[in-house]
Amino acid sequence: MTAPASGGGGPEICAVVLAAGEGTRLRPLTERLPKALCPVGNTPLLDRALARLAGLGLSGPARVAVNACYLGDQVVAHVGGRAHLSVEPGDPLGTAGGVANLRDWIAGRGVLVGNADAYLADPAAAPGPDVAALLAGWDGETVRLLGLPADDPAAPGTFDGHRFVGFSLLPWRLVRGLPVEPGDLVRAVWRPAEAAGALTVVPYRGTFYDTGTPADYLAANLHAAGGGNLVDPSATVTGRCRESVVGAGATVRGEVTRSVLWPGAEVAAGERLTGVVRAPGGLTVPAARR
């Protein structure tokens, strides 16, 4: 039984987490890990998305699906039996094609679609309840987008003066006809629904980063650290850390400032890192905005 949009009697809803993308702007980090598995605050982004859905009562392979393509074997192994898996052969199908490829699994339900790379945090609400307004009172016929007010309300890519922040709610009537071919939800569903007066933006009250660039990925990690250090208990720190995230098994003998160390990464004695992401093997990606 899938979770209804409201406390009871509403349309049945399932959820899809989009995790198939190549994450080209995060290369060379995403040459090692798919973007969905890149850690933010020492938790893979995909796990954050699944936890948010669980907070809405959506969990398990009957209720939640994850698509995979680029480095898909890593995504499949990581998800295991926690969700239904949709592996796209060849190149990623995009946001619309990825949903269309799950049409038989969605099977008449409304679908909450989340981007795995969306970092969301609301200090006033736990993951799940923080986006519950997106589902509340939904009639099963219209499109809803989660949004934050845009700096320029008229800028391209905005919806009703808001920028999209990672989650949308789609009715079955607009999903069932989507073709299984490369395409995006903006042009295939959202803009047509907007033109028909069938799209609503639900404001989000917290913080959002799309983590698609090194700068935003670093910013999301620093936000997760809350202005201090976030150090995994298995890390070894004999040097100095300032406002940084240090992953499992990482070693810091030098100095790290406003940086992210992936699990197993090392900072040697005498080495100083500022505003970077360090992966195992010494891979270092400058991330601070210039």
C-alpha positions in Angstrom: 0.0 0.0 0.0 1.5 3.3 -1.0 1.3 6.5 1.0 -1.5 8.8 0.2 -1.0 12.5 -0.5 -2.8 13.4 2.7 -3.6 11.7 6.0 -6.1 9.4 4.3 -8.3 9.1 1.2 -5.9 11.0 -1.1 -4.4 9.7 -4.3 -1.9 6.9 -4.0 1.7 8.0 -4.4 5.0 6.3 -5.2 8.4 8.0 -5.4 11.3 8.0 -7.9 14.8 9.1 -7.1 16.7 10.2 -10.2 20.3 8.9 -9.9 21.3 8.1 -13.5 23.1 11.3 -14.4 26.8 11.6 -15.3 27.6 14.6 -13.1 29.9 16.1 -15.7 30.4 19.4 -13.8 31.8 17.5 -10.8 34.5 15.7 -12.8 37.0 14.3 -12.0 35.3 13.4 -8.7 32.4 11.7 -10.6 34.9 9.6 -12.6 35.2 7.6 -9.4 31.7 7.8 -7.9 28.3 8.6 -9.5 27.1 12.0 -8.3 24.3 10.3 -6.4 26.8 8.5 -4.2 29.0 11.5 -3.5 29.0 12.2 0.2 27.6 15.4 1.8 28.1 15.6 5.5 29.6 12.0 5.3 26.3 10.7 3.9 25.8 9.7 0.2 23.4 12.1 -1.5 21.2 9.1 -2.5 20.9 8.0 1.1 19.7 11.5 2.1 17.0 11.3 -0.6 15.9 7.9 0.5 15.8 9.1 4.2 13.7 12.0 3.2 11.2 9.8 1.4 11.1 7.4 4.4 10.2 10.5 6.5 7.1 10.7 4.3 6.2 7.1 4.8 7.6 6.0 1.4 10.1 3.2 1.6 10.8 -0.2 0.1 10.7 -1.5 -3.5 6.9 -1.3 -3.8 6.9 2.4 -3.0 10.3 3.8 -4.0 12.3 3.4 -7.3 15.8 4.5 -8.1 17.0 4.8 -11.7 20.7 4.2 -12.6 22.8 4.5 -15.7 26.3 6.1 -15.4 28.4 3.9 -13.1 25.1 2.2 -12.6 26.7 -0.9 -11.0 27.8 1.2 -8.1 24.3 2.6 -7.6 22.7 -0.9 -7.9 25.1 -2.3 -5.3 24.5 0.6 -3.0 20.7 0.5 -3.1 20.4 -3.2 -2.8 16.9 -4.2 -1.8 16.0 -0.8 -0.4 14.2 0.3 -3.6 13.0 -0.9 -7.0 15.9 -0.4 -9.5 15.6 0.8 -13.1 18.8 0.4 -14.9 19.0 2.4 -18.2 21.2 0.8 -20.9 23.4 3.1 -22.9 23.2 6.8 -22.2 20.9 8.3 -19.4 17.3 8.9 -20.5 17.1 12.2 -18.7 14.5 13.2 -16.1 11.4 12.6 -18.3 12.7 9.4 -20.0 13.8 8.0 -16.7 10.3 8.4 -15.3 8.7 7.0 -18.5 10.9 4.0 -18.2 9.2 3.2 -14.9 5.7 3.6 -16.2 4.8 -0.1 -15.6 6.0 0.1 -12.0 4.3 3.5 -11.3 1.1 1.8 -12.6 -1.5 4.5 -12.2 -0.1 6.2 -9.1 0.9 9.8 -8.6 4.7 10.0 -8.5 7.0 12.1 -6.3 10.2 12.7 -8.2 13.3 13.7 -6.4 16.8 14.5 -7.7 19.4 12.5 -5.9 21.8 15.5 -6.0 19.5 17.9 -4.2 20.7 18.9 -0.8 17.8 20.2 1.4 17.9 21.2 5.0 15.2 22.9 7.1 16.2 23.6 10.7 12.5 23.7 11.7 11.6 20.2 10.3 13.2 16.8 9.8 13.8 15.3 6.4 10.4 14.2 5.0 8.2 16.6 7.1 10.2 19.4 5.6 8.7 18.7 2.1 5.3 17.3 3.3 3.5 20.5 2.1 4.2 19.3 -1.4 1.8 16.4 -0.9 -0.7 17.9 1.5 -4.2 18.1 0.0 -3.0 17.1 -3.5 -5.9 16.3 -5.9 -3.9 13.9 -8.1 -4.4 16.1 -11.2 -2.0 18.9 -11.1 1.8 19.3 -11.1 3.5 20.6 -8.0 7.1 21.8 -7.7 9.1 22.6 -4.6 10.7 26.0 -4.9 12.6 28.9 -3.3 12.1 32.5 -4.3 14.5 33.4 -7.1 16.8 36.3 -6.9 15.4 37.4 -10.3 11.8 36.2 -10.4 11.7 36.7 -14.2 14.9 34.8 -14.9 14.8 31.9 -17.4 14.2 28.6 -15.6 12.0 30.1 -12.9 8.4 29.1 -12.1 6.1 31.7 -10.7 9.1 33.6 -9.4 10.7 30.5 -7.9 13.6 28.3 -8.7 13.1 24.5 -8.5 14.7 22.8 -5.5 14.8 19.1 -6.3 11.3 17.6 -5.8 8.2 17.6 -8.0 4.8 15.8 -7.8 3.4 14.5 -11.0 -0.1 13.1 -11.8 -0.5 9.8 -13.5 -2.4 11.4 -16.4 0.8 13.2 -17.4 3.1 10.3 -16.8 1.4 7.6 -18.7 2.0 9.2 -22.1 5.7 10.0 -21.6 7.8 8.4 -24.3 10.7 6.2 -23.2 13.4 8.3 -24.9 15.8 11.0 -23.8 14.0 14.0 -22.5 13.5 16.4 -19.5 10.6 17.0 -17.3 10.8 20.8 -17.8 9.8 20.6 -21.4 7.8 17.4 -21.4 5.6 18.1 -18.3 6.3 21.2 -16.2 6.1 23.9 -18.9 3.0 22.4 -20.6 1.3 22.1 -17.2 2.2 25.7 -16.4 0.8 26.9 -19.7 -2.5 25.0 -18.9 -2.7 26.6 -15.4 -2.1 23.2 -13.9 1.2 23.8 -12.1 1.7 25.1 -8.5 4.9 26.0 -6.8 5.1 25.0 -3.1 7.6 27.1 -1.2 10.4 25.5 0.7 11.5 27.1 3.9 15.0 25.7 4.3 18.3 25.7 2.4 18.9 24.1 -0.9 22.0 23.3 -3.0 21.9 21.3 -6.2 25.5 20.1 -5.6 26.2 20.0 -9.3 29.4 22.1 -9.2 32.4 21.8 -7.0 31.5 25.1 -5.4 27.9 24.1 -4.5 29.1 20.7 -3.5 31.5 22.2 -1.0 28.9 24.7 0.2 26.4 21.9 0.9 29.0 20.0 2.9 29.9 23.1 4.9 26.2 23.7 5.6 25.9 20.1 6.8 28.8 20.7 9.1 27.0 23.6 10.7 29.9 26.0 10.8 32.2 23.6 12.6 33.9 20.3 11.8 32.1 17.1 11.0 34.6 14.2 11.5 33.7 10.6 11.1 34.6 8.6 14.3 36.9 6.3 12.2 39.0 9.2 10.9 42.4 10.0 12.3 43.1 13.7 12.9 46.5 14.6 14.4 46.7 17.9 12.4 44.2 20.8 12.4 40.7 21.0 10.9 38.7 24.2 10.5 35.1 24.1 9.3 35.7 20.9 7.3 34.1 17.5 6.7 36.3 14.5 7.2 35.1 11.1 6.0 35.5 7.5 7.3 39.0 6.3 7.5 40.5 9.6 6.3 43.7 10.9 7.8 44.6 14.5 8.6 48.2 15.2 9.6 48.4 18.6 8.1 45.9 21.5 8.0 42.5 21.5 6.4 40.2 24.6 6.2 36.7 24.7 4.7 37.3 21.5 2.8 35.9 18.0 2.3 37.9 14.8 2.7 36.3 11.8 1.2 36.5 8.4 3.0 40.0 7.2 2.9 41.6 10.5 1.8 44.8 11.7 3.3 46.4 15.0 4.2 50.1 14.7 4.8 52.0 16.5 7.6 53.0 20.0 6.4 50.2 20.0 3.7 47.6 22.8 3.8 44.3 22.5 2.1 41.7 25.3 1.8 38.5 25.2 -0.2 39.0 21.9 -1.9 37.6 18.4 -2.1 40.2 15.7 -1.5 39.6 12.1 -2.6 41.7 9.0 -2.0 45.0 8.8 -3.9 45.6 12.5 -3.6 42.9 13.7 -6.1 42.2 17.3 -5.2 39.5 19.4 -6.7 39.4 23.2 -6.0 35.9 24.0 -5.0 35.7 27.4 -3.4 34.0 30.2 -5.4 36.4 32.7 -6.8 
